[in-house]
């Protein structure tokens, strides 16, 4: 059975992301969705990924849920899916794509492969290394740069590269980790990370808002790394 289509894990800094991806459109002379399809998702075989749900896949589009103060969960009505059923007028660089867990896993495998998957190279090895290196001034962590908002992920001991959080100090982050882990999460509690040291990929997809409802990411990392015994 095909896996459900979900909202793409969003990236932070949408204003900056949109500016950079506007440059992609100008330099490539392609609309952003065409560029992504021809240069990224198509070559990687990510058949369900794009800026709208593909025709025939609407019944697989996962419903979002909201955590209520009394501990119940409220399923959002079908209007929440409506913006994803047609091509958007504004193609956001900071979020707005949909994908399946299989597609996202292929994208993550490309990153673990330092820019290459199944003979298809999207990024140079050194480019991926640079993207996953902490870019914050003075090699500081996110906690030193400002106050967290909705995220329950640790800011202490975690830096930020070019598109990913990067683990600098697992002890400071107070979670079992590897130095050099990189990944990110979305507003609906989604999370993925890549551990180059352990040759490990984890893709966690759910549809629960806000992402601070439960400490899912911390507990998930603890469970995964405690299971490594060799």
N, CA and C of each residue as an Amber inpcrd file, in Angstrom:
protein
   690
   0.8460000  -1.1960000   0.0000000   0.0000000   0.0000000   0.0000000
   0.8790000   1.2420000   0.0000000   0.6220000   2.1950000  -0.8860000
   1.4570000   3.4020000  -0.9160000   1.3880000   4.1480000   0.3980000
   2.5130000   4.7340000   0.7890000   2.5230000   5.4750000   2.0390000
   1.8270000   6.8180000   1.8600000   1.3140000   7.3930000   2.9550000
   0.5480000   8.6200000   2.8440000   1.4020000   9.8080000   2.4500000
   0.7710000  10.7070000   1.7310000   1.4160000  11.9650000   1.3670000
   1.3130000  12.9060000   2.5520000   2.4130000  13.5420000   2.8980000
   2.4350000  14.4400000   4.0460000   3.0260000  15.7770000   3.6610000
   2.7770000  16.7670000   4.5330000   3.4110000  18.0600000   4.3400000
   4.9120000  17.9590000   4.4940000   5.6370000  18.6160000   3.6280000
   7.1000000  18.5930000   3.6430000   7.6300000  19.2400000   4.9080000
   8.7100000  18.7040000   5.4530000   9.3450000  19.3310000   6.6150000
   9.8400000  20.7080000   6.2120000   9.3650000  21.7210000   6.8920000
   9.7070000  23.0880000   6.5140000  11.0730000  23.4780000   7.0330000
  11.6770000  24.4520000   6.3860000  12.9720000  24.9600000   6.8080000
  12.8040000  26.3330000   7.4170000  13.6930000  26.7360000   8.3350000
  13.5690000  28.0370000   8.9790000  14.0040000  29.1640000   8.0580000
  13.6860000  30.3890000   8.4850000  14.1210000  31.5550000   7.7280000
  13.4700000  31.6770000   6.3650000  12.1100000  31.6830000   6.2910000
  11.4650000  31.6680000   4.9850000  11.7900000  32.8750000   4.1330000
  11.9800000  34.0610000   4.7260000  12.2770000  35.2450000   3.9300000
  13.5920000  35.0700000   3.1790000  14.6180000  34.6150000   3.8840000
  15.9130000  34.4060000   3.2450000  15.8410000  33.2670000   2.2310000
  15.1430000  32.1830000   2.5990000  15.0120000  31.0530000   1.6910000
  14.3050000  31.4580000   0.4140000  13.2420000  32.2540000   0.5480000
  12.5090000  32.6710000  -0.6370000  13.3610000  33.5640000  -1.5270000
  14.1960000  34.3880000  -0.9380000  15.0640000  35.2420000  -1.7340000
  16.0740000  34.4060000  -2.5130000  16.6790000  33.4140000  -1.8240000
  17.6680000  32.5730000  -2.4920000  17.0310000  31.7390000  -3.5960000
  15.8280000  31.2310000  -3.3550000  15.1960000  30.3950000  -4.3660000
  14.6090000  31.2320000  -5.4950000  14.3320000  32.4940000  -5.2440000
  14.0050000  33.4040000  -6.3390000  15.1980000  33.5190000  -7.2830000
  16.4100000  33.5670000  -6.7070000  17.6110000  33.5960000  -7.5480000
  17.7580000  32.3080000  -8.3550000  17.3740000  31.1690000  -7.7430000
  17.4050000  29.9070000  -8.4860000  16.5180000  30.0020000  -9.7170000
  15.3400000  30.5720000  -9.5440000  14.4190000  30.7050000 -10.6720000
  14.9840000  31.6140000 -11.7500000  15.6030000  32.7040000 -11.3360000
  16.1480000  33.6520000 -12.3040000  17.3220000  33.0410000 -13.0630000
  18.2460000  32.4040000 -12.3320000  19.4530000  31.8700000 -12.9630000
  19.1650000  30.6410000 -13.8160000  18.1620000  29.8460000 -13.4200000
  17.8370000  28.6400000 -14.1870000  16.8160000  28.8960000 -15.2820000
  16.1470000  30.0430000 -15.2060000  15.0590000  30.3690000 -16.1320000
  13.9550000  29.3140000 -16.0610000  13.6850000  28.8320000 -14.8360000
  12.6130000  27.8670000 -14.5900000  11.8100000  28.3170000 -13.3800000
  10.5120000  28.0170000 -13.3840000   9.7450000  28.1680000 -12.1620000
  10.2930000  27.1950000 -11.1260000  10.1350000  27.5280000  -9.8560000
  10.7390000  26.7360000  -8.7980000  10.2490000  25.2960000  -8.8070000
   8.9480000  25.0770000  -9.0330000   8.4460000  23.7020000  -9.0320000
   9.0110000  22.8940000 -10.1920000   9.2310000  23.5350000 -11.3230000
   9.8240000  22.8500000 -12.4680000  11.2880000  22.5100000 -12.1700000
  12.0090000  23.4620000 -11.5790000  13.4110000  23.2350000 -11.2240000
  13.5450000  22.0620000 -10.2580000  12.7020000  22.0460000  -9.2130000
  12.7600000  20.9660000  -8.2300000  12.4650000  19.6290000  -8.8970000
  11.4610000  19.5990000  -9.7650000  11.0940000  18.3420000 -10.4120000
  12.1900000  17.8440000 -11.3500000  12.7880000  18.7440000 -12.1190000
  13.7640000  18.3300000 -13.1290000  15.1650000  18.1220000 -12.5660000
  15.5050000  18.8580000 -11.5070000  16.8810000  18.8010000 -11.0060000
  17.0300000  18.0280000  -9.7030000  15.9300000  17.8280000  -8.9700000
  16.0540000  17.1980000  -7.6490000  15.1420000  15.9800000  -7.5200000
  13.8410000  16.1940000  -7.4400000  12.9350000  15.0820000  -7.1580000
  12.8960000  14.0690000  -8.2960000  12.9110000  14.5380000  -9.5360000
  12.8920000  13.6140000 -10.6730000  14.1080000  12.7120000 -10.7150000
  15.3220000  13.2640000 -10.7090000  16.5230000  12.4210000 -10.7230000
  16.6140000  11.4660000  -9.5370000  16.0680000  11.8420000  -8.3880000
  16.1310000  10.9830000  -7.2110000  14.9810000   9.9780000  -7.1500000
  14.0570000  10.0320000  -8.1020000  12.9360000   9.1050000  -8.0950000
  11.9200000   9.3950000  -7.0090000  11.8050000  10.6580000  -6.6250000
  10.8450000  11.0630000  -5.5980000   9.5090000  11.3840000  -6.2880000
   8.7320000  10.3310000  -6.5690000   7.5900000  10.4450000  -7.4690000
   6.4010000  11.1810000  -6.8590000   6.3240000  11.2570000  -5.5360000
   5.1790000  11.8940000  -4.8820000   5.4880000  13.2840000  -4.3420000
   6.6620000  13.8140000  -4.6460000   7.0790000  15.0900000  -4.0660000
   6.7990000  16.2490000  -5.0070000   6.3130000  17.3440000  -4.4450000
   6.0590000  18.5260000  -5.2480000   5.3320000  19.5780000  -4.4380000
   4.8690000  20.5950000  -5.1080000   4.1830000  21.6960000  -4.4370000
   2.6670000  21.5090000  -4.4210000   2.2000000  20.3610000  -4.8650000
   0.7880000  20.0190000  -4.7760000   0.6640000  18.5000000  -4.7640000
  -0.4560000  18.0150000  -4.2470000  -0.7250000  16.5860000  -4.2380000
  -1.0150000  16.1420000  -5.6660000  -0.3560000  15.0700000  -6.0990000
  -0.5320000  14.6020000  -7.4600000  -1.9440000  14.0650000  -7.6660000
  -2.5070000  14.2330000  -8.8810000  -3.8390000  13.6620000  -9.1720000
  -3.8500000  12.1640000  -8.8810000  -4.8980000  11.7090000  -8.2240000
  -5.0020000  10.3100000  -7.8680000  -4.4170000   9.9740000  -6.5150000
  -3.7620000  10.9340000  -5.8710000  -3.1520000  10.6780000  -4.5660000
  -3.8520000  11.4220000  -3.4370000  -4.9700000  12.0760000  -3.7500000
  -5.6410000  12.8920000  -2.7430000  -6.0800000  12.0540000  -1.5530000
  -6.5310000  10.8180000  -1.8120000  -7.0100000   9.9640000  -0.7230000
  -5.8730000   9.5430000   0.2050000  -4.6270000   9.7420000  -0.2140000
  -3.4780000   9.3900000   0.6340000  -2.9340000  10.5920000   1.3860000
  -3.5530000  11.7410000   1.2140000  -3.0460000  12.9410000   1.8810000
  -3.4040000  12.8790000   3.3600000  -2.3900000  12.8990000   4.2200000
  -2.5880000  12.6980000   5.6570000  -3.2640000  13.9070000   6.2930000
  -4.2110000  13.6300000   7.1790000  -4.9430000  14.7000000   7.8650000
  -4.1170000  15.2500000   9.0250000  -4.0850000  16.5730000   9.1950000
  -3.3800000  17.1580000  10.3450000  -4.2410000  17.1230000  11.6000000
  -3.5750000  17.0270000  12.7500000  -4.2600000  17.0120000  14.0400000
  -3.6780000  18.1090000  14.9340000  -4.5140000  18.5880000  15.8320000
  -4.0810000  19.6160000  16.7830000  -4.2330000  19.0930000  18.1950000
  -3.2110000  19.3350000  19.0080000  -3.2530000  18.9180000  20.4060000
  -3.9730000  19.9940000  21.2210000  -4.9980000  19.5910000  21.9510000
  -5.7940000  20.5240000  22.7360000  -5.3260000  20.5480000  24.1810000
  -5.6650000  21.6110000  24.8780000  -5.1910000  21.7950000  26.2520000
  -5.6950000  20.7080000  27.1940000  -6.8670000  20.1140000  26.8970000
  -7.4080000  19.0810000  27.7760000  -6.8480000  17.6950000  27.4640000
  -5.8550000  17.6300000  26.5780000  -5.2200000  16.3670000  26.2630000
  -5.8290000  15.6140000  25.1000000  -6.8980000  16.1400000  24.5170000
  -7.5130000  15.4830000  23.3680000  -6.8310000  15.9330000  22.0750000
  -7.1400000  15.2230000  20.9940000  -6.6240000  15.5640000  19.6740000
  -7.7940000  15.9110000  18.7710000  -7.6510000  16.9930000  18.0400000
  -8.7100000  17.4220000  17.1360000  -8.2250000  17.2950000  15.6940000
  -8.9530000  16.5290000  14.8980000  -8.6150000  16.3920000  13.4830000
  -9.0970000  17.6280000  12.7370000  -8.2160000  18.2640000  12.0200000
  -8.6110000  19.4280000  11.2510000  -9.4520000  18.9940000  10.0600000
 -10.3800000  19.8510000   9.6590000 -11.2960000  19.4570000   8.5890000
 -10.5880000  19.4560000   7.2310000 -11.3100000  19.0410000   6.2220000
 -10.7210000  18.8600000   4.9010000 -10.2300000  20.1640000   4.2780000
 -10.6610000  21.2970000   4.8150000 -10.2080000  22.5740000   4.2610000
  -8.7040000  22.7540000   4.4340000  -8.1050000  22.0400000   5.4120000
  -6.6570000  22.1470000   5.6300000  -5.8810000  21.5960000   4.4430000
  -6.4890000  20.6590000   3.7030000  -5.8130000  20.0620000   2.5520000
  -6.0240000  20.8680000   1.2760000  -6.9970000  21.7440000   1.2790000
  -7.3830000  22.4390000   0.0430000  -6.2310000  23.1900000  -0.6250000
  -5.3760000  23.8920000   0.1270000  -4.2860000  24.6240000  -0.5430000
  -3.3040000  23.7350000  -1.2850000  -3.2640000  22.4390000  -0.9460000
  -2.3000000  21.5280000  -1.5600000  -2.8480000  20.7870000  -2.7720000
  -4.1020000  21.0460000  -3.1380000  -4.7310000  20.3010000  -4.2200000
  -4.5320000  20.9620000  -5.5800000  -4.0920000  22.1990000  -5.5880000
  -3.8130000  22.9030000  -6.8320000  -2.4480000  23.5800000  -6.7350000
  -1.8770000  23.8960000  -7.8640000  -0.5670000  24.5450000  -7.8770000
  -0.6810000  25.9210000  -7.2150000   0.1540000  26.2010000  -6.2030000
   0.0470000  27.4920000  -5.5140000   0.5350000  28.6400000  -6.3850000
  -0.0320000  29.8010000  -6.1460000   0.4260000  30.9900000  -6.8650000
   1.8140000  31.4060000  -6.3950000   2.0800000  31.1780000  -5.1020000
   3.3840000  31.5250000  -4.5320000   4.1130000  30.2520000  -4.1660000
   5.2320000  29.9920000  -4.8110000   6.0360000  28.7970000  -4.5420000
   7.0580000  29.1410000  -3.4650000   6.7850000  28.6980000  -2.2590000
   7.5880000  29.0940000  -1.1050000   8.8970000  28.3250000  -1.0500000
   9.9710000  29.0450000  -0.7400000  11.2550000  28.3980000  -0.5230000
  11.4370000  27.9190000   0.9000000  10.5510000  28.3270000   1.8050000
  10.6960000  27.9620000   3.2020000   9.7870000  26.8340000   3.6420000
   8.9350000  26.3450000   2.7710000   8.0090000  25.2730000   3.1340000
   6.9050000  25.1920000   2.0910000   5.9950000  24.2410000   2.2570000
   4.8540000  24.1630000   1.3540000   4.8530000  22.9860000   0.4140000
   5.9400000  22.1920000   0.3900000   5.9390000  20.9980000  -0.4480000
   5.2670000  19.8390000   0.2780000   4.8550000  18.8430000  -0.4890000
   4.3330000  17.6050000   0.0680000   5.2150000  16.4580000  -0.4180000
   5.2160000  15.3700000   0.3460000   6.0250000  14.2100000  -0.0150000
   5.5440000  13.0130000   0.7850000   6.0300000  11.8400000   0.4390000
   5.8010000  10.6380000   1.2270000   7.0630000  10.3340000   2.0250000
   6.9230000   9.4360000   2.9890000   8.0860000   9.0640000   3.7890000
   9.1260000   8.3490000   2.9180000   8.6780000   7.5980000   1.9060000
   9.6290000   6.9380000   1.0060000  10.4480000   7.9680000   0.2240000
   9.7760000   8.9980000  -0.2680000  10.4920000  10.0460000  -0.9960000
  11.4840000  10.7600000  -0.0950000  11.0360000  11.0750000   1.1190000
  11.9190000  11.8030000   2.0200000  13.1060000  10.9450000   2.4260000
  12.8800000   9.6380000   2.5160000  13.9720000   8.7260000   2.8220000
  15.0090000   8.7310000   1.7030000  14.5650000   8.7660000   0.4600000
  15.5070000   8.8200000  -0.6610000  16.3220000  10.1080000  -0.6140000
  15.6640000  11.2170000  -0.2980000  16.3740000  12.4850000  -0.1820000
  17.4250000  12.4070000   0.9270000  17.0620000  11.7920000   2.0490000
  17.9940000  11.6530000   3.1670000  19.1570000  10.7280000   2.8110000
  18.8740000   9.6660000   2.0560000  19.9460000   8.7620000   1.6180000
  20.9400000   9.4870000   0.7190000  20.4450000  10.4060000  -0.0910000
  21.3470000  11.2040000  -0.9210000  22.2860000  12.0200000  -0.0420000
  21.7740000  12.5760000   1.0430000  22.6170000  13.3520000   1.9540000
  23.6240000  12.4560000   2.6650000  23.1720000  11.2700000   3.0970000
  24.0920000  10.3250000   3.7270000  25.1760000   9.8970000   2.7400000
  24.8140000   9.8240000   1.4650000  25.7760000   9.4850000   0.4190000
  26.6120000  10.6640000  -0.0360000  26.6050000  11.7210000   0.7520000
  27.3960000  12.9270000   0.4900000  27.1000000  13.4970000  -0.9010000
  25.7860000  13.5310000  -1.2100000  25.3420000  14.1770000  -2.4440000
  25.0070000  13.2360000  -3.5700000  25.1210000  11.9160000  -3.3540000
  24.8940000  10.9520000  -4.4320000  23.9630000   9.8360000  -3.9770000
  23.1010000   9.3850000  -4.8830000  22.2080000   8.2650000  -4.6070000
  21.9770000   7.4810000  -5.8900000  22.2260000   6.1930000  -5.8450000
  21.9760000   5.2890000  -6.9770000  22.6040000   5.7990000  -8.2720000
  23.8200000   6.3080000  -8.1590000  24.5320000   6.7790000  -9.3330000
  24.1710000   8.1780000  -9.7860000  23.2230000   8.8240000  -9.1090000
  22.8260000  10.1960000  -9.4320000  23.4710000  11.1340000  -8.4280000
  24.2720000  12.0700000  -8.8860000  24.9160000  13.0370000  -7.9960000
  24.2430000  14.3950000  -8.1490000  23.7200000  14.8950000  -7.0190000
  23.1010000  16.2200000  -6.9960000  24.0250000  17.2730000  -6.4220000
  24.8520000  16.8800000  -5.4550000  25.7240000  17.8160000  -4.7650000
  27.1270000  17.2350000  -4.6810000  28.1170000  18.0970000  -4.6620000
  29.4850000  17.6560000  -4.4670000  29.7320000  17.2450000  -3.0320000
  30.6730000  16.3420000  -2.8300000  30.9860000  15.8660000  -1.4800000
  31.3540000  17.0150000  -0.5430000  32.1910000  17.9140000  -0.9950000
  32.6130000  19.0280000  -0.1390000  31.4760000  20.0160000   0.0930000
  30.5490000  20.1110000  -0.8580000  29.3840000  20.9800000  -0.6710000
  28.5410000  20.4880000   0.4950000  28.3010000  19.1670000   0.5490000
  27.5150000  18.6050000   1.6480000  28.2550000  18.7930000   2.9670000
  29.5650000  18.5960000   2.9630000  30.3430000  18.8050000   4.1870000
  30.2010000  20.2470000   4.6780000  30.2450000  21.1900000   3.7660000
  30.1250000  22.6000000   4.1550000  28.7120000  22.9130000   4.6470000
  27.7040000  22.3580000   3.9680000  26.3160000  22.5860000   4.3670000
  26.0310000  22.0590000   5.7590000  26.7180000  20.9990000   6.1520000
  26.4610000  20.3700000   7.4490000  27.4870000  20.7640000   8.5020000
  28.1800000  21.8540000   8.2590000  29.1060000  22.4420000   9.2310000
  28.4270000  23.6340000   9.8960000  28.5880000  23.7770000  11.1990000
  27.9770000  24.8970000  11.9100000  28.4330000  26.2310000  11.3220000
  27.4660000  27.0650000  10.9480000  27.7610000  28.3580000  10.3480000
  27.5170000  29.5270000  11.3030000  27.1400000  29.2480000  12.5440000
  26.8540000  30.3340000  13.4830000  28.1490000  31.0130000  13.9250000
  28.1220000  32.3250000  14.1240000  29.3300000  33.0700000  14.4780000
  30.0090000  32.5140000  15.7230000  31.3310000  32.3710000  15.6470000
  32.0820000  31.8880000  16.7920000  31.8120000  30.4490000  17.1380000
  31.2380000  29.6820000  16.2040000  30.8750000  28.2790000  16.4260000
  29.9410000  28.1320000  17.6260000  29.0930000  29.1460000  17.8390000
  28.1430000  29.1000000  18.9520000  26.9780000  28.1950000  18.6210000
  26.1860000  27.8590000  19.6600000  25.0070000  27.0400000  19.4300000
  23.7660000  27.9230000  19.2920000  22.6300000  27.2950000  18.9690000
  21.3940000  28.0450000  18.7570000  20.9220000  28.7410000  20.0280000
  21.1900000  28.1370000  21.1860000  20.7690000  28.7440000  22.4490000
  21.4210000  30.1040000  22.6580000  22.6220000  30.2840000  22.1340000
  23.3290000  31.5570000  22.2940000  22.8250000  32.6250000  21.3310000
  22.0070000  32.2230000  20.3610000  21.5740000  33.1610000  19.3150000
  20.1830000  33.7210000  19.5560000  19.4200000  33.1370000  20.4920000
  18.0810000  33.6650000  20.7350000  17.2260000  32.6620000  21.4640000
  16.0060000  33.0530000  21.7580000  15.0850000  32.2350000  22.5400000
  14.3030000  31.3160000  21.6190000  14.1580000  30.0480000  22.0310000
  13.3480000  29.1180000  21.2470000  11.8870000  29.5220000  21.3170000
  11.1310000  29.1000000  20.2930000   9.7050000  29.4270000  20.2730000
   8.8970000  28.1360000  20.4190000   8.3830000  27.5730000  19.3120000
   7.5040000  26.4100000  19.4230000   8.2530000  25.0930000  19.4870000
   9.5360000  25.0720000  19.2080000  10.2540000  23.8050000  19.0840000
  10.5730000  23.2070000  20.4420000  10.4580000  21.8540000  20.5290000
  10.8850000  21.1610000  21.7420000  12.2570000  20.5260000  21.5580000
  12.8480000  20.6910000  20.3690000  14.1830000  20.1660000  20.1140000
  15.2100000  20.9900000  20.8850000  16.3130000  20.3790000  21.3010000
  17.3020000  21.1140000  22.0920000  18.0040000  22.1860000  21.2750000
  18.2030000  23.3440000  21.8790000  18.9680000  24.4140000  21.2560000
  20.3850000  24.4480000  21.8130000  20.5570000  23.9540000  23.0550000
  21.8830000  23.8960000  23.6440000  22.6840000  22.7910000  22.9450000
  23.9150000  23.0910000  22.6220000  24.7710000  22.0910000  22.0030000
  24.4420000  21.8000000  20.5520000  23.5750000  22.6140000  19.9640000
  23.1460000  22.4080000  18.5730000  23.4030000  23.6740000  17.7720000
  24.1780000  23.5500000  16.7210000  24.4240000  24.6750000  15.8360000
  23.5430000  24.6000000  14.6030000  23.8950000  25.4010000  13.5940000
  23.0900000  25.3900000  12.3670000  23.9960000  25.5860000  11.1620000
  23.8130000  24.7170000  10.1680000  24.5740000  24.8080000   8.9310000
  23.7900000  25.5420000   7.8630000  23.8640000  25.0660000   6.6420000
  23.1230000  25.6650000   5.5330000  21.9230000  24.7810000   5.2190000
  20.9050000  24.8950000   6.0770000  19.6830000  24.1340000   5.8880000
  19.4250000  23.0710000   6.9220000  20.3460000  22.8500000   7.8470000
  20.2030000  21.7790000   8.8280000  20.6980000  22.2300000  10.1960000
  20.0670000  21.6950000  11.2480000  20.6780000  21.7910000  12.5630000
  21.8480000  20.8140000  12.6110000  22.8580000  21.1360000  13.4010000
  24.0670000  20.3210000  13.4670000  24.4320000  20.1170000  14.9400000
  24.5990000  18.8640000  15.3540000  24.9490000  18.5670000  16.7430000
  26.4170000  18.9060000  16.9910000  26.6490000  19.7650000  17.9850000
  27.9990000  20.1560000  18.3690000  28.4550000  19.4450000  19.6330000
  27.5210000  19.2730000  20.5920000  27.8820000  18.7390000  21.9070000
  26.6870000  17.9630000  22.4610000  26.6690000  16.6210000  22.3360000
  25.5320000  15.8470000  22.8380000  25.2830000  16.0390000  24.3340000
  26.3430000  16.2330000  25.1140000  26.1590000  16.4210000  26.5520000
  25.4000000  17.7150000  26.8380000  25.7420000  18.7750000  26.1250000
  25.0310000  20.0340000  26.3030000  23.5840000  19.9310000  25.8250000
  23.3710000  19.1570000  24.7690000  22.0150000  18.9710000  24.2600000
  21.1890000  18.0570000  25.1580000  21.8660000  17.3340000  26.0520000
  21.2110000  16.4620000  27.0290000  20.3740000  15.3780000  26.3520000
  20.9270000  14.8050000  25.2720000  20.2580000  13.7130000  24.5780000
  21.3270000  12.8410000  23.9300000  21.0620000  11.5320000  23.8190000
  22.0130000  10.6540000  23.1450000  22.1040000  11.0550000  21.6830000
  23.3090000  11.2760000  21.2080000  23.5140000  11.8520000  19.8820000
  24.9030000  11.4890000  19.3980000  25.2210000  11.8920000  18.1960000
  26.5830000  11.8420000  17.6820000  26.9790000  13.2450000  17.2460000
  28.1980000  13.6370000  17.5400000  28.7030000  14.9100000  17.0200000
  28.6640000  14.8470000  15.4910000  28.0640000  15.8600000  14.8960000
  27.9620000  15.9040000  13.4460000  26.6300000  15.4530000  12.8920000
  25.7230000  14.9340000  13.7500000  24.3540000  14.6680000  13.2980000
  23.7860000  15.9320000  12.6670000  23.0370000  15.7860000  11.5960000
  22.3550000  16.9570000  11.0390000  20.9380000  16.5840000  10.6260000
  20.0350000  17.5450000  10.7050000  18.6380000  17.2990000  10.3580000
  17.7850000  18.5050000  10.6480000  16.4710000  18.2870000  10.6520000
  15.5420000  19.3690000  11.0010000  14.1610000  18.7940000  11.1900000
  13.2710000  19.5860000  11.7750000  11.8940000  19.1600000  12.0010000
  10.9090000  20.1720000  11.4640000   9.6500000  19.7490000  11.4170000
   8.5990000  20.6190000  10.9050000   7.6090000  21.0080000  11.9810000
   6.6590000  21.8610000  11.6120000   5.6970000  22.4140000  12.5680000
   4.7380000  21.3590000  13.0990000   4.5560000  20.2460000  12.3810000
   3.6070000  19.2150000  12.7980000   4.3180000  18.0140000  13.4190000
   5.3930000  18.2700000  14.1570000   6.1470000  17.2600000  14.9020000
   6.9700000  16.3350000  14.0230000   7.0800000  16.6160000  12.7380000
   7.9230000  15.7960000  11.8730000   9.3920000  16.0110000  12.2260000
  10.2230000  15.0300000  11.8760000  11.6410000  15.1360000  12.2150000
  12.4440000  14.1640000  11.3540000  13.6090000  14.5950000  10.9410000
  14.5350000  13.6720000  10.2960000  15.9390000  14.0500000  10.7190000
  16.8210000  13.0480000  10.7330000  18.2260000  13.3610000  10.9250000
  19.0850000  12.3240000  10.2340000  20.3150000  12.7180000   9.9580000
  21.3110000  11.8700000   9.3270000  22.5270000  11.8370000  10.2410000
  23.0130000  10.6360000  10.5370000  24.1940000  10.4600000  11.3780000
  25.2990000   9.8350000  10.5250000  26.2160000  10.6390000  10.0080000
  27.2780000  10.0880000   9.1550000  28.1850000   9.1010000   9.8920000
  28.3990000   9.2960000  11.1910000  29.2850000   8.4050000  11.9380000
  28.7110000   7.0000000  12.0510000  27.4050000   6.9130000  12.2880000
  26.7530000   5.6250000  12.4520000  26.1580000   5.1120000  11.1450000
  26.2750000   5.8870000  10.0640000  25.6570000   5.5360000   8.7830000
  24.1660000   5.2980000   8.9970000  23.5260000   6.2620000   9.6380000
  22.1500000   6.1140000  10.1050000  21.2690000   7.2260000   9.5500000
  20.0680000   6.8630000   9.1350000  19.0340000   7.8180000   8.7290000
  17.7760000   7.5170000   9.5280000  17.1290000   8.5410000  10.0440000
  15.8240000   8.3940000  10.6900000  14.8770000   9.4380000  10.1000000
  13.7370000   8.9810000   9.6190000  12.6960000   9.8730000   9.0970000
  11.4290000   9.5820000   9.8840000  10.9370000  10.5710000  10.6130000
   9.7650000  10.4130000  11.4610000   8.6780000  11.3520000  10.9660000
   7.5540000  10.7810000  10.5430000   6.4630000  11.5860000  10.0000000
   5.2140000  11.4260000  10.8540000   4.6640000  12.5320000  11.2780000
   3.3880000  12.5670000  11.9780000   2.7150000  13.8800000  11.5920000
   1.5420000  14.1240000  12.1140000   0.7880000  15.3220000  11.7140000
   0.2090000  16.0330000  12.9360000   1.0100000  16.1980000  13.9650000
   0.5160000  16.7690000  15.2150000   1.0820000  18.1630000  15.4450000
   0.1910000  19.1150000  15.5590000   0.5740000  20.4860000  15.8710000
   0.1380000  20.8380000  17.2830000   0.9010000  21.6790000  18.0120000
   2.2300000  22.1670000  17.6400000   3.2890000  21.1130000  17.9260000
   4.4950000  21.3560000  17.4400000   5.5520000  20.3590000  17.5880000
   6.0230000  20.2300000  19.0320000   5.6110000  21.1310000  19.8880000
   5.9950000  21.0570000  21.3000000   4.9760000  20.2860000  22.1360000
   3.9960000  19.6260000  21.4800000   2.9630000  18.8950000  22.2250000
   3.5620000  17.7950000  23.0860000   4.5060000  17.0620000  22.5390000
   5.1880000  15.9920000  23.2530000   6.6790000  16.0940000  22.9540000
   7.5260000  15.5790000  23.8470000   8.9780000  15.5600000  23.5610000
   9.3270000  14.4020000  22.6190000   8.6370000  14.3330000  21.4920000
   8.7720000  13.1870000  20.5830000  10.1960000  13.0460000  20.0770000
  10.8040000  14.1490000  19.6720000  12.1170000  14.0700000  19.0300000
  13.1850000  13.5810000  19.9980000  13.1560000  14.0880000  21.2080000
  14.1360000  13.6540000  22.2160000  13.9470000  12.1660000  22.5330000
  12.7030000  11.7400000  22.7300000  12.4450000  10.3410000  23.0550000
  12.7780000   9.4330000  21.8780000  12.5240000   9.8940000  20.6680000
  12.8470000   9.1050000  19.4860000  14.3550000   8.8940000  19.3730000
  15.1180000   9.9530000  19.5530000  16.5790000   9.8050000  19.4830000
  17.0900000   8.8540000  20.5590000  16.5670000   8.9800000  21.7600000
  16.9980000   8.1020000  22.8470000  16.7150000   6.6410000  22.5010000
  15.5150000   6.3580000  21.9790000  15.1400000   4.9850000  21.6430000
  16.0130000   4.4320000  20.5180000  16.2820000   5.2510000  19.5180000
  17.0890000   4.7930000  18.3740000  18.5090000   4.4850000  18.7980000
  19.1480000   5.4000000  19.5170000  20.5560000   5.1970000  19.8570000
  20.7520000   4.1400000  20.9480000  19.7770000   3.9560000  21.8060000
  19.8880000   2.8840000  22.8010000  19.7960000   1.5040000  22.1420000
  19.2110000   1.4450000  20.9340000  19.0690000   0.1740000  20.2380000
  20.3430000  -0.2500000  19.5180000  21.3350000   0.6600000  19.4170000
  22.5970000   0.3170000  18.7410000  23.4780000  -0.4570000  19.7150000
  23.8090000  -1.6880000  19.3490000  24.5850000  -2.5280000  20.2600000
  25.8650000  -3.0520000  19.6340000  26.1140000  -2.8030000  18.3610000
  27.3470000  -3.3040000  17.7510000  28.2570000  -2.1610000  17.3420000
